[in-house]
Amino acid sequence: MATNKYFINYNSKYEQTLIEDLVVETIKIHGFDIYYLPRELNYQPDIFGDDPVSSFRQHFIIEMYLQSVDGFEGDGDFIGKFGLEIRDSATFVVSKKRFQNVTDKFRPMEGDLLWFPLTKKFFEIKFVEHENPFYQLGKNYVYSLNVELFQYSEEGINTQIDTIDDAVDKKEFTKTLSIGTPVGSGSFSEGDSVYTFENGATFGSLTAADSSATVVSYSSGSLVMKDTIGYWRNSTADLDRYVIKNGLYAKILSSTTKTDEKDFNDNDEIQEKADEFLDFSEFNPFGDLS
């Protein structure tokens, strides 16, 4: 039997539009201006489908409501086997209408980043809930973004906003390339901007790839770089790859990545303080010196 035509859950699109406008206005009043950074995949392996060298170069400012009003959720801060770990999580609410108008994208994607100016931290979107609240007047109006504190791992973050880009400088990753004899004029010097090229027999035939980095040092076929964006692959039997700057290029033979921990390694200091009143040895699993 059909539903009663005299009682309708929602009447028309005008009621839905009214609710949506009220939602947008409420978020504008009680929300925060959040920077939304979509993830760009530079290289996606066929096996696991995970890009280890993603980039974040676009940014969109959009108002969002912080639903976790009582503080951050998650496991909080604790000392684990790898030192101090911070596992804060939160839930942000964003209007579907405003998100699509501002970003020209259909929906936020898992893996994208949010920069929260209030805490000056990055949060990674882990899940996007699109059915909560559940079809008010026959329509959903918001996305609920479940986010966790972002753990930086060599991603390229270059939004042209110093406050955001400098937030990851405390973890400076360097990549060392073993390269062949440079061809062309000049040499690789500190501060140079370099790029990768593929399948080029001569300088004139090389075509720029979507990768870039800044030279830290160069000596005897070893090129050390930082701020790497994109995928710096080695040359293979079938494909030659090159590192290049204006007027100079060299074949990439191999590459390694290293993390410079001098500026941000606080775990030793925490360990030394903890050793004054805790015993973490295998003979005392409960940790009490007494």
C-alpha positions in Angstrom: 0.0 0.0 0.0 1.3 3.5 -0.9 2.1 6.0 1.8 -0.6 8.5 2.8 -0.6 11.3 0.3 -1.9 13.8 3.0 1.3 13.4 5.1 4.5 14.0 3.3 8.0 13.9 4.9 9.1 16.8 2.9 7.1 19.0 0.6 9.4 20.7 -1.9 12.9 21.7 -2.7 12.2 25.1 -1.1 12.1 23.6 2.3 15.3 21.7 1.7 17.0 24.9 0.4 15.9 26.7 3.6 17.4 24.1 5.8 20.6 24.1 3.8 20.9 27.9 4.0 20.4 27.7 7.8 23.1 25.0 8.1 25.6 27.1 6.0 24.8 30.2 8.2 25.2 28.2 11.4 28.7 26.9 10.4 29.7 30.4 9.4 28.7 31.7 12.8 30.2 29.0 15.0 32.9 27.5 12.8 36.5 28.1 11.9 38.3 29.0 8.7 40.1 25.8 7.8 42.6 25.3 5.0 41.7 22.2 2.9 44.7 20.7 1.1 43.8 18.0 -1.5 46.3 15.2 -2.0 48.0 14.9 -5.3 49.3 11.4 -6.3 52.6 11.6 -8.1 53.2 7.8 -8.4 50.7 5.0 -7.7 52.1 1.5 -7.6 49.9 -1.3 -9.1 50.3 -3.6 -6.1 49.2 -1.7 -3.0 47.9 1.5 -4.7 49.6 3.7 -2.1 51.6 6.8 -3.1 54.6 7.2 -0.8 55.5 10.6 -2.1 52.2 12.5 -2.3 52.1 16.3 -2.7 49.9 19.0 -1.3 50.1 22.2 -3.4 46.6 23.4 -3.6 44.7 25.0 -0.7 41.1 26.2 -0.2 39.8 28.2 2.7 36.4 27.0 3.9 34.5 27.3 7.1 34.0 24.2 9.2 32.4 23.4 12.5 34.5 21.6 15.1 32.1 19.0 16.5 34.5 17.8 19.1 33.8 20.8 21.5 35.1 19.0 24.6 38.6 18.6 23.2 40.4 16.3 20.9 39.4 12.7 20.9 41.5 9.6 20.2 44.2 7.9 22.3 45.7 11.3 23.4 49.4 11.7 24.3 51.5 8.9 25.7 55.0 7.4 25.8 55.2 4.3 23.7 57.9 2.0 22.5 59.0 4.6 19.9 58.9 7.6 22.3 56.3 10.3 22.7 53.3 9.7 20.5 50.4 12.1 20.0 47.2 10.6 18.6 44.7 13.3 18.6 41.5 13.0 16.5 38.5 15.2 15.9 35.4 15.6 13.8 34.8 18.6 11.5 31.5 19.3 9.8 31.4 21.1 6.4 28.5 22.1 4.3 28.2 20.1 1.1 27.0 23.1 -0.8 29.9 25.4 0.4 32.5 22.7 -0.1 31.5 22.1 -3.8 31.3 25.8 -4.5 34.7 26.7 -3.0 36.7 23.7 -4.2 34.8 22.7 -7.3 35.2 19.1 -6.1 32.3 16.7 -5.4 33.4 15.6 -1.9 36.4 15.6 0.5 38.6 12.5 0.0 40.2 10.3 2.6 43.9 11.2 2.7 43.4 14.9 2.1 44.7 17.3 4.8 43.1 20.0 6.9 45.3 22.8 8.4 43.7 24.1 11.6 45.1 27.6 12.3 44.0 27.6 15.9 46.3 24.7 16.8 48.7 25.2 13.9 48.5 21.5 13.1 47.7 19.3 10.1 44.9 16.7 10.4 44.5 13.9 7.9 41.0 12.9 6.8 40.5 9.3 7.7 36.8 8.9 6.9 34.1 11.0 5.3 30.5 10.4 6.7 27.9 11.8 4.3 24.7 10.5 6.0 24.8 12.1 9.4 22.3 13.7 10.1 20.2 11.2 8.2 18.2 12.7 5.3 16.5 15.7 7.0 13.5 16.6 4.8 14.8 14.0 2.3 18.3 15.4 1.8 21.8 15.4 3.4 23.4 18.8 3.9 26.8 18.2 5.4 29.9 16.0 5.4 31.3 14.9 8.8 35.1 14.5 8.5 36.8 12.2 10.9 40.4 13.3 11.1 43.6 12.4 13.0 46.8 14.3 13.6 48.9 14.1 10.5 52.2 12.2 10.7 54.6 13.8 8.2 56.5 11.3 6.0 58.3 13.1 3.2 55.2 14.4 1.5 55.7 17.6 -0.6 53.8 20.5 1.0 54.2 23.7 -1.0 51.1 25.9 -0.8 53.0 29.2 -1.1 51.8 30.0 2.5 54.8 30.3 4.8 52.9 29.5 7.9 51.7 26.2 6.5 54.8 25.2 4.5 57.2 25.9 7.4 55.1 23.7 9.8 56.8 20.6 8.5 60.4 21.9 8.4 61.1 20.4 11.8 61.2 17.1 10.1 63.7 17.7 7.2 64.0 14.7 4.9 66.9 14.7 2.5 67.3 12.5 -0.6 70.7 11.5 -1.9 71.0 10.7 -5.6 73.9 8.8 -7.1 74.3 10.4 -10.5 76.5 10.1 -13.5 78.8 12.7 -14.9 76.9 16.0 -15.4 76.5 17.2 -19.0 76.3 20.9 -19.8 77.6 24.1 -18.3 78.1 24.9 -14.6 77.6 22.6 -11.6 74.9 21.7 -9.1 75.1 24.2 -6.2 73.4 24.6 -2.8 70.0 26.3 -3.2 69.5 25.2 -6.9 66.1 24.1 -8.0 66.3 20.8 -9.8 63.8 18.6 -11.6 63.5 15.1 -13.1 63.3 14.1 -16.7 62.7 10.8 -18.5 63.7 9.2 -21.8 65.9 12.1 -23.0 68.8 11.2 -25.2 70.0 14.9 -25.4 69.3 18.0 -23.4 67.0 19.4 -26.0 64.7 16.4 -26.1 64.1 16.1 -22.4 60.6 16.9 -21.1 59.9 18.1 -17.6 58.3 15.7 -15.1 56.1 16.8 -12.2 58.9 16.6 -9.7 61.2 19.2 -8.0 63.7 19.6 -5.2 66.2 22.0 -3.7 69.9 21.1 -3.8 71.7 20.8 -0.3 75.1 19.8 -1.6 76.9 18.1 -4.5 80.2 16.2 -4.4 81.7 13.4 -6.5 78.6 12.1 -8.1 76.5 12.4 -4.9 73.6 14.9 -5.0 71.9 15.7 -1.7 68.4 17.3 -2.0 65.6 18.5 0.3 62.0 19.6 -0.2 61.5 16.9 -2.7 58.2 16.8 -4.5 57.2 14.0 -6.9 58.7 10.6 -7.5 62.5 10.4 -7.9 63.0 7.0 -9.5 66.2 5.3 -10.6 67.1 4.7 -14.2 66.3 1.2 -15.5 67.3 -0.9 -18.4 64.3 0.4 -20.4 64.0 4.0 -19.1 66.7 6.6 -18.4 65.9 9.2 -15.8 67.8 12.5 -15.3 68.1 15.3 -12.7 68.4 18.7 -14.3 68.6 22.4 -13.8 69.0 25.1 -16.5 71.8 24.1 -18.8 72.9 21.0 -16.9 71.7 17.4 -16.5 72.9 14.1 -15.2 71.6 10.5 -15.2 70.1 9.2 -12.0 71.8 5.9 -10.9 70.3 5.3 -7.5 68.6 7.2 -4.6 68.3 6.9 -0.8 66.2 8.9 1.7 67.5 10.0 5.1 65.7 11.9 7.9 67.7 14.6 9.6 66.7 14.4 13.3 69.0 17.0 14.8 66.3 19.7 15.2 63.4 17.7 16.4 64.6 14.6 18.2 63.3 15.2 21.7 62.9 11.5 22.6 66.4 11.3 24.2 65.6 14.1 26.5 62.3 12.5 27.5 64.1 9.2 28.1 66.8 10.7 30.3 64.2 12.4 32.5 62.1 9.2 32.7 65.1 7.2 33.8 65.3 9.3 36.9 62.2 7.7 38.4 61.3 4.8 36.0 63.0 1.6 35.1 62.1 0.4 31.6 64.5 -2.6 31.6 63.3 -6.0 30.7 64.0 -7.2 34.3 61.5 -4.6 35.7 58.4 -4.6 33.5 56.4 -2.5 35.9 58.9 0.4 35.7 59.1 1.3 39.5 62.6 2.0 40.7 61.7 0.9 44.2 
